[in-house]
Structures are given as C-alpha cells and as structure tokens.
C-alpha cells in the first residue's frame, strides 16, 4: 500500500496498515508518489486530497492516464470542515 499524504496522515494510516500486516510505503508529494509507482507498483494507493503541489484528484488523473498505473485501486481521502 502506498500512502500519499501529509506526515501526520501518513503516520496514522501507515501505523494502522502495518498493524493489519499490510506492507506500507509512503510519499509526501504527488511527484514522489509517481516516482515510487514507476519503481514498484503497489497493490493500492491511499491519497489525501490536500497535497503540496497538486490536489489528490490531480494525482489520481495522472495515475489513470498512464498505462502502467491506470488500473490501480485508489482511495481518495477528502474532508470538509463546517464551522
């Protein structure tokens, strides 16, 4: 599982996945995630909507445009805060 998110979100989901016996890799940016998928294709990707240089949706679009990664299972984390 590749987790693409800010450090706190990566830690939280990474710990949970590791506890469940799932091998975890992490990326803090969309560019890093694309590099990692080129090196080794993960079984799935958890992507935060809020990333430093792209939105999570932009990353999903980029992954689905590539023949190498178009069939990856993706979970997109999004949140809305209402005050």
C-alpha positions, -999 to 999 in steps of 0.1 A, spaced: 0 0 0 13 35 -9 1 63 13 4 98 -2 -4 125 23 10 149 49 32 135 76 6 131 103 -19 114 80 8 91 66 18 81 101 -18 74 112 -27 53 82 8 37 80 6 25 116 -29 11 110 -19 -7 78 13 -21 94 -8 -33 124 -30 -52 100 0 -68 83 -1 -46 52 33 -36 38 34 2 36 53 27 15 49 65 20 51 96 -2 47 132 9 41 146 -26 25 137 -59 58 137 -77 73 113 -51 42 90 -55 46 89 -93 83 81 -89 75 53 -64 48 37 -87 74 37 -115 98 18 -93 74 -7 -79 37 -9 -85 17 -10 -52 -14 -31 -46 -33 1 -38 -28 38 -30 -44 60 -3 -42 96 -14 -50 127 5 -69 154 -14 -46 180 0 -10 177 -13 17 203 -16 19 208 -53 -12 190 -67 -46 180 -54 -52 144 -47 -76 144 -77 -49 157 -100 -27 128 -89 -55 102 -95 -60 117 -130 -22 114 -137 -21 78 -125 -51 68 -145 -36 84 -177 -6 60 -175 -8 25 -189 14 14 -161 -9 27 -133 -44 31 -148 -58 0 -130 -46 8 -95 -71 7 -67 -72 42 -52 -88 56 -21 -90 94 -21 -92 110 14 -113 142 14 -127 162 42 -149 192 46 -150 213 77 -181 233 85 -179 259 113 
